[in-house]
Amino acid sequence: MISTKYPSEHQEQVAFINWFRSNYPNYFIFAVPNGGNRNKIEATRLKKEGVTAGVPDLIALGMSKVCFIEMKRQKGGRLSKIQKDTIPKIEQLGFEVLVCYGFKDAVEKFEGLQWKKIQ
């Protein structure tokens, strides 16, 4: 096993989810489970149900707002070709898409959207 001083994408995403839910408790955020290893039968079944490669990892819903968030590692994280093709399609529909390299980057970019915190 190769060790690195940088957290995994999973660790970064978990940290962001926890931060979001703590700071925006009246909004809703959820993961899109596109990744992972699946057998051929399960992959075919999920594609028929609408699972689509390239869709960002997270969707955040606020007061009449939607933000898609693609999490990557701080170092070495890169968008795949399908993500590079999919993200502009989402943006053309008028939605925000953040590509974030680690937890801190995700927080900074999300806070830059200036979503109003509601009680």
N, C-alpha and C positions, 0 to 999 in steps of 0.2 A: 504494500500500500504506500502510495506516494503522499507525503505530508506536505502541506503548504501553510504559510502564515495567513492566508486569506480564507475567509469563511466560504462555504459552498453556496451555490445559488439557493438551495433549500434553506440554509440557515439565514441568509439575507432576506428571503421572502417571509419566513416565519417571523423574523424581527419586525419587518414592515407591517405585516398583518396585525401583530400585537400592538404596535405603535398606533396604527390607524384606528383600531377598535377602542383603544384607550382615549385617543384624542378626538375622535369623531363618533361617539357612541350612538348617535341618532341617525347615522348613515349606515350604508350596507356595503360590505366588500366580500367578494367570494373568488375562489380560484376556478380556473377553467382547466380541468384535468386532461390536457392534451398529451402530456409527456408520459414517459414510462414505457416499460416493455410489456407487450401483450402478445398472446398467441394470435395466429392468423384468423381464427374464427371470431375471437373477441374484437379484433381490429376491424374486421368486416362488419360486424354487428354495430359497433360504435359509429363507423362511417355512415352506415345507413340511417342511424339516429341523428346524424348531423354534426358529429365531431369533425372539425375542420383544422387541418394542419396550418400553422402559422398564426393562429389567433393568440393574442397576448395572454400572459399567465393569470392576470387579475382583472376584475371589473369592479369599479367603485361606483356606487350610486348615491347621489346627493339630491338636494332640492332642485329638481328639474335639470340635473347635471349627470353626465356619465363620463367616466374616465377609464380608459383601458391602460393597463400597466404591464409592461414586459420587463421582468427582472433578469438581470445578468450578474455574473460574478464581478467583483470590483476590478479584478485583473484577468484578462484573457477571455472575458465573455464577449461573444460576437453574435450578431443576428444571422440566422440561416437565410438562404436565398428565399425560401418560402415566406419567412417573416418579413424580409425586405419587400416582397411583392404584396403581402397582405396588409401591412400597416398603412400604406398610402390609401388603400381602398377604404379602410375604416375612417381615416382622416377626411377623405373626399365626401363622406357622408356627414361631416360636421362634428365628429367626436374627437376629443383630446386623446392622444396616445403618448404615453411617457415610456421611453426606453431608459431604464435605470440600471446603473452599474454599482450595485451594492445598496445596502440599507440607507446609508447617509445620503447618497445621491437621490434615492427615491423620496426620502423625506423632503429634501430641498426642492426637488422638482414639483412634488405634490403641493407643498406649501406655497410655491410660486403661482399656483392656480388660484389661490386666495378663496378657497371654499369657506363660506361663513360657518363657523361652529355654532350649532344650535343646541339648546339645553332641553 
